[in-house]
Amino acid sequence: MRLTDCLTADLTVVPLQAATVAAAAEVLLKRLAAVGAVGDPAKLRDRVAEDRPEDIVAMGDRAFLLHYRTDAAADLVVALGTSPQPICRGTDVGEGQCARVILLIVAPPRLAARYLQVVGAFARLLSRTEVVESIIAQPDAASLLALPAFADAVLPEQLLVRDVMNPRPLSVVADAPLRDAAMILVRRSLTALPVLDADGHVIGLLSDRELMRHLLTLQLQGGGASRATGEHAVPPRLVRDVMTRQVLCVSPEQPLSDVASLMVNKDVDRLPVVGEGRLVGFLTRGDIVRKLLGT
C-alpha cells in the first residue's frame, strides 16, 4: 500500500480557505460529510472539538497532521488541504504556530494498526521540507495527487511482534523481595516487569498498578505490618504476593496489526512475548508507536 492509495480528489482541497487550524478542520470535515466518507459526521465533529493535544502533530512550520480514531468512521479516510496563506494554531488569526498544509486522518478503532502506519508514513513524508514545498506549489488537487512523493511512500509490509518488541526485557522471579523489584521499576523508569518461575516461564506480571494497590493498602492499614517487630514481625512481602497472575501473552510471530488491535480492544498497555514457553521479549504501546512513527 502506498500513500497515494489513501488520497482521493474528492477529499483534496486546493486551495483551502481558512485562517486557523480549527477552521481548516471544519472545511475538511464538511468535505468528508459531503462525500459520505464518515457514517456519523456530528459524532466526528464532537470528537474533533475535544481538541486533545495528542490529536495534532505539528510538523514545524510545514504542516499540521490531525488524526482521530473513532467509530464515527467506518473505514480509514484521509483529507488533505493546502492554503495560499499560513494557517495558524492559535485562537486568533496570525497567532501561534502556522503552516500551509493540513492533513486530516480518521479511522475506526478496529483499524488501529493501519491507522498508526498511515499517520506515521504521512508524518515522515511531511517532515521533509522539499516535499512540503512541492505540495504547496501545486495549483489544484489533480496535480497535487500526481506528485511522485505520495506514490513513492510505501507503507511497510506486515510487521510481526518480533520486529518491534524489546528482545532483552528485564524480569523478576516470583520469590524476589517486593522492595527490590519496586526499585528496579523506579530506577529503570519501567511500568511493569514479567514474573518468571525457575524455568523461565511467565507466571505473572508486576506493574505499577499492583504496586500502587499494595502501597494504598499499607497506607490504609497505617503501615502497621511493615513496622511489626519481634515475634509478631511479618516477613517481607515477595513479588508473588502482589503480582497479577492474569497475564495475556503473545507470540513473537503474531502480526503486529492483530496484537495492536488486541491491545486497544482489551485496553492493555504491555504484553510479555513468549516463544516455546519462555519469555523472549516485551511489547508496549510505546514500542509500537515509536516503530510506526519511525522514531
C-alpha positions as CSV (number, residue, x, y, z in Angstrom):
1,M,0.0,0.0,0.0
2,R,1.2,3.5,-1.0
3,L,0.2,6.8,0.4
4,T,-1.3,7.7,-2.9
5,D,-3.8,4.9,-2.3
6,C,-5.1,6.9,0.7
7,L,-5.8,10.1,-1.2
8,T,-8.7,11.0,-3.5
9,A,-9.6,14.1,-5.5
10,D,-12.9,14.4,-3.6
11,L,-11.0,14.8,-0.3
12,T,-8.3,17.1,-1.5
13,V,-9.0,20.8,-1.1
14,V,-6.8,23.2,-3.1
15,P,-6.9,26.0,-2.2
16,L,-8.1,25.5,1.4
17,Q,-9.6,28.8,2.5
18,A,-9.0,29.0,6.3
19,A,-7.0,31.1,8.7
20,T,-6.9,28.8,11.8
21,V,-6.4,25.1,12.3
22,A,-9.9,24.8,13.7
23,A,-11.4,26.5,10.7
24,A,-9.4,24.3,8.3
25,A,-10.5,21.2,10.2
26,E,-14.1,22.3,9.7
27,V,-13.6,22.7,6.0
28,L,-12.2,19.2,5.7
29,L,-14.9,17.7,8.0
30,K,-17.6,19.2,5.7
31,R,-15.9,17.6,2.7
32,L,-15.8,14.2,4.5
33,A,-19.5,14.6,5.2
34,A,-20.4,15.7,1.7
35,V,-18.8,12.6,0.1
36,G,-20.2,10.2,2.7
37,A,-16.8,9.3,3.9
38,V,-17.9,9.1,7.6
39,G,-21.0,7.5,8.9
40,D,-21.7,10.0,11.7
41,P,-20.4,13.5,10.9
42,A,-21.8,15.0,14.1
43,K,-20.0,12.5,16.3
44,L,-16.7,13.1,14.4
45,R,-17.2,16.9,14.8
46,D,-17.7,16.4,18.6
47,R,-14.6,14.3,18.7
48,V,-12.5,17.0,16.9
49,A,-14.0,19.7,19.2
50,E,-12.4,17.9,22.2
51,D,-9.2,19.5,21.0
52,R,-6.8,17.0,22.7
53,P,-3.2,17.9,22.3
54,E,-2.2,14.4,21.2
55,D,-4.6,14.7,18.2
56,I,-2.4,17.1,16.3
57,V,1.1,16.6,15.1
58,A,2.7,19.9,14.2
59,M,5.4,19.4,11.6
60,G,7.3,22.6,12.4
61,D,6.2,25.4,10.0
62,R,5.4,22.9,7.3
63,A,2.2,21.1,8.1
64,F,-0.4,20.1,10.7
65,L,-1.4,16.5,10.9
66,L,-4.8,16.0,12.6
67,H,-5.6,12.3,13.4
68,Y,-8.6,10.7,15.1
69,R,-9.5,7.2,15.9
70,T,-13.3,7.0,16.3
71,D,-16.2,4.7,15.4
72,A,-17.8,7.7,13.7
73,A,-15.8,6.4,10.7
74,A,-16.4,3.0,9.1
75,D,-13.1,3.0,7.3
76,L,-9.8,4.8,7.2
77,V,-10.1,8.1,5.3
78,V,-7.7,10.9,4.6
79,A,-8.5,14.6,3.7
80,L,-5.7,16.9,2.6
81,G,-5.8,20.7,2.0
82,T,-3.3,23.4,1.1
83,S,-3.7,27.1,1.8
84,P,-2.3,30.1,-0.1
85,Q,-1.8,31.7,3.3
86,P,-0.4,30.3,6.6
87,I,-3.0,28.6,8.8
88,C,-2.3,29.2,12.5
89,R,-3.0,27.1,15.5
90,G,-3.8,30.0,17.9
91,T,-7.3,31.0,18.7
92,D,-6.7,34.3,16.9
93,V,-5.7,34.8,13.3
94,G,-1.9,35.1,13.0
95,E,-1.2,33.7,16.5
96,G,0.7,30.5,17.4
97,Q,2.4,28.0,15.1
98,C,1.5,28.3,11.4
99,A,1.7,26.1,8.3
100,R,0.1,25.8,4.9
101,V,-0.6,22.1,4.7
102,I,-3.4,20.5,6.7
103,L,-3.9,16.7,6.8
104,L,-6.9,15.0,8.5
105,I,-6.8,11.3,9.1
106,V,-9.8,9.4,10.6
107,A,-10.1,5.7,11.3
108,P,-12.3,3.3,13.3
109,P,-10.7,1.6,16.4
110,R,-10.6,-1.8,14.7
111,L,-8.0,-0.4,12.2
112,A,-5.7,0.8,14.9
113,A,-2.6,-0.7,13.4
114,R,-3.2,0.6,9.9
115,Y,-4.2,3.9,11.3
116,L,-0.8,4.2,13.1
117,Q,1.0,3.2,9.9
118,V,-0.7,5.8,7.8
119,V,-0.2,8.5,10.4
120,G,3.5,7.6,10.7
121,A,4.1,7.5,7.0
122,F,2.5,10.9,6.4
123,A,4.4,12.3,9.4
124,R,7.7,11.1,7.9
125,L,6.8,12.5,4.5
126,L,5.7,15.9,5.8
127,S,8.9,16.2,7.8
128,R,10.7,16.7,4.5
129,T,10.8,20.4,3.6
130,E,11.2,19.8,-0.1
131,V,8.1,17.6,-0.2
132,V,6.0,20.2,1.6
133,E,7.3,22.9,-0.8
134,S,6.2,20.8,-3.8
135,I,2.8,20.1,-2.2
136,I,2.2,23.8,-1.6
137,A,3.3,24.7,-5.2
138,Q,0.5,22.6,-6.8
139,P,-2.3,24.7,-8.2
140,D,-5.0,22.1,-8.0
141,A,-6.0,18.7,-6.5
142,A,-5.1,16.7,-9.6
143,S,-1.5,18.0,-9.8
144,L,-1.1,17.6,-6.1
145,L,-2.2,13.9,-6.1
146,A,0.1,13.3,-9.1
147,L,3.2,14.1,-7.1
148,P,5.7,11.2,-7.1
149,A,6.3,11.7,-3.3
150,F,2.9,10.1,-2.5
151,A,3.4,7.2,-4.9
152,D,7.0,6.6,-3.6
153,A,5.9,6.4,0.0
154,V,5.2,2.7,0.7
155,L,3.7,1.6,3.9
156,P,5.8,-1.2,5.5
157,E,4.9,-4.8,4.9
158,Q,3.1,-6.5,7.7
159,L,5.2,-6.3,10.8
160,L,5.5,-9.1,13.3
161,V,5.7,-8.7,17.1
162,R,9.4,-9.7,17.0
163,D,10.1,-6.7,14.7
164,V,9.0,-4.3,17.4
165,M,9.4,-5.9,20.8
166,N,12.2,-5.4,23.3
167,P,14.2,-8.6,22.9
168,R,16.0,-8.2,26.2
169,P,13.4,-7.3,28.7
170,L,14.1,-7.1,32.4
171,S,12.2,-9.7,34.5
172,V,12.0,-10.8,38.1
173,V,11.4,-14.1,39.9
174,A,8.3,-14.7,42.0
175,D,10.3,-15.2,45.2
176,A,12.2,-11.9,44.9
177,P,11.6,-9.3,47.6
178,L,9.0,-6.9,46.5
179,R,11.1,-3.9,47.5
180,D,13.9,-5.0,45.2
181,A,11.5,-5.4,42.3
182,A,9.9,-2.0,43.0
183,M,13.4,-0.3,43.0
184,I,14.0,-1.8,39.5
185,L,10.8,-0.3,38.2
186,V,11.6,3.1,39.7
187,R,15.3,3.2,38.7
188,R,14.8,2.0,35.2
189,S,11.6,4.1,34.6
190,L,9.6,0.9,33.8
191,T,5.9,0.4,34.2
192,A,5.9,-3.4,34.5
193,L,8.1,-6.5,35.0
194,P,7.3,-10.0,33.8
195,V,7.5,-12.5,36.6
196,L,9.2,-15.8,35.9
197,D,9.4,-19.2,37.5
198,A,12.7,-21.1,37.8
199,D,12.3,-22.4,34.2
200,G,11.8,-19.0,32.6
201,H,8.0,-19.4,32.2
202,V,5.9,-16.3,32.6
203,I,3.6,-16.8,35.7
204,G,2.7,-13.2,36.5
205,L,3.2,-9.5,35.9
206,L,4.2,-6.9,38.4
207,S,3.2,-3.4,37.3
208,D,2.9,0.0,38.8
209,R,-0.8,-0.8,39.2
210,E,-0.2,-3.7,41.6
211,L,2.4,-1.7,43.5
212,M,0.0,1.2,43.8
213,R,-2.7,-1.1,45.1
214,H,-0.3,-2.6,47.6
215,L,1.0,0.7,48.9
216,L,-2.5,2.1,49.3
217,T,-3.5,-1.0,51.3
218,L,-0.5,-0.4,53.6
219,Q,-1.4,3.2,53.9
220,L,-5.0,2.4,54.9
221,Q,-3.7,-0.1,57.4
222,G,-1.4,2.5,58.9
223,G,1.7,0.7,57.8
224,G,1.4,-1.5,60.9
225,A,2.5,-4.7,59.3
226,S,5.7,-3.1,58.0
227,R,6.6,-1.8,61.4
228,A,6.0,-5.0,63.4
229,T,9.0,-6.4,65.2
230,G,10.0,-9.4,67.3
231,E,7.8,-12.4,67.4
232,H,5.0,-10.5,65.6
233,A,7.2,-9.5,62.7
234,V,5.7,-10.0,59.3
235,P,8.1,-11.4,56.7
236,P,9.0,-9.0,53.8
237,R,6.5,-9.2,51.0
238,L,7.6,-11.1,47.9
239,V,6.7,-10.4,44.3
240,R,4.4,-13.4,44.2
241,D,2.3,-11.8,47.0
242,V,1.4,-8.7,44.9
243,M,1.8,-9.7,41.2
244,T,-1.2,-10.4,39.0
245,R,-1.5,-13.9,37.7
246,Q,-3.8,-13.0,34.9
247,V,-1.3,-12.3,32.2
248,L,-2.1,-12.0,28.4
249,C,0.9,-13.2,26.4
250,V,1.6,-13.1,22.7
251,S,3.9,-14.9,20.3
252,P,6.8,-13.2,18.5
253,E,5.4,-14.5,15.2
254,Q,2.0,-12.8,15.6
255,P,1.2,-10.0,13.2
256,L,1.6,-6.6,14.8
257,S,-1.7,-5.4,13.4
258,D,-3.5,-8.2,15.3
259,V,-1.7,-7.5,18.5
260,A,-2.2,-3.7,18.2
261,S,-5.9,-4.3,17.8
262,L,-5.9,-6.6,20.8
263,M,-4.1,-4.1,23.0
264,V,-6.7,-1.4,22.0
265,N,-9.7,-3.6,22.5
266,K,-8.5,-5.1,25.8
267,D,-7.1,-1.8,27.0
268,V,-3.7,-3.4,27.6
269,D,-0.6,-1.3,27.7
270,R,2.1,-4.0,27.7
271,L,2.4,-7.7,26.8
272,P,5.0,-10.4,27.6
273,V,6.2,-12.1,24.4
274,V,6.6,-15.9,24.8
275,G,8.3,-18.3,22.5
276,E,8.5,-22.1,23.2
277,G,7.0,-21.5,26.6
278,R,9.7,-18.9,27.7
279,L,9.9,-15.2,27.8
280,V,11.6,-13.9,24.7
281,G,10.5,-10.2,24.7
282,F,8.2,-7.5,26.0
283,L,5.9,-5.3,23.9
284,T,4.4,-2.0,24.9
285,R,2.1,0.5,23.2
286,G,5.0,2.9,23.2
287,D,7.2,0.4,21.3
288,I,4.5,0.2,18.6
289,V,4.1,3.9,18.2
290,R,7.8,4.6,18.1
291,K,8.3,1.9,15.5
292,L,5.5,3.0,13.2
293,L,6.4,6.7,13.5
294,G,10.0,5.9,12.7
295,T,11.4,7.3,16.0
